Amino acid sequence: MSGRSIEQVQHCTTMADVRREIDALDDILVPLLVQRTGYMTQAARIKQADTEVRDEARIQAIVDRVRDRALAQGGQPDVLEAIYRGVMEASIAYEHREFVRLRAGHASDAAAQTAGSAA
Ligand SMILES: O=C(O)C(=O)C[C@]1(C(=O)O)C=C[C@@H](O)C=C1
């Protein structure tokens, strides 16, 4: 089969070659991961409860999908699963922080409103 990502891997003779190729790929990956992480803020805003942040069914669906896509590209499903589980754990931790941050001050706003209406 042609057009698979694994076939884009360049033959290298030195570690400098290897690292130049890796840096070039990271230049593509990092902006995409920044974008992906931005959606955690959106999710944190949309979800109704902090207990909804971790969604095991969605995590499994993503793992299954990533494994399939890795295989189709000639990659290593176990390696991609491990990478994605790491990404998702970091994303979940961030989403929890965003959930709290987006609501910080709202409780005291409500308290101030209550105090105001009582006065
Ligand atoms: O899909 C969601 O509910 C998300 O918040 C996104 C995401 C992800 O990183 O893709 C993060 C946390 C959830 O456990 C599942 C998936």
The ligand as an ORCA input file, in Angstrom:
! r2SCAN-3c Opt
* xyz 0 1
  O     -14.579     14.651     24.877
  C     -14.513     15.173     25.997
  O     -15.437     15.069     26.820
  C     -13.343     15.953     26.373
  O     -13.381     16.668     27.368
  C     -12.085     15.812     25.579
  C     -11.195     14.667     26.080
  C      -9.980     14.596     25.120
  O      -8.847     14.862     25.528
  O     -10.228     14.265     23.952
  C     -10.771     14.993     27.480
  C     -11.436     14.469     28.555
  C     -12.438     13.374     28.446
  O     -12.189     12.389     29.391
  C     -12.506     12.811     27.085
  C     -11.918     13.374     26.023
*
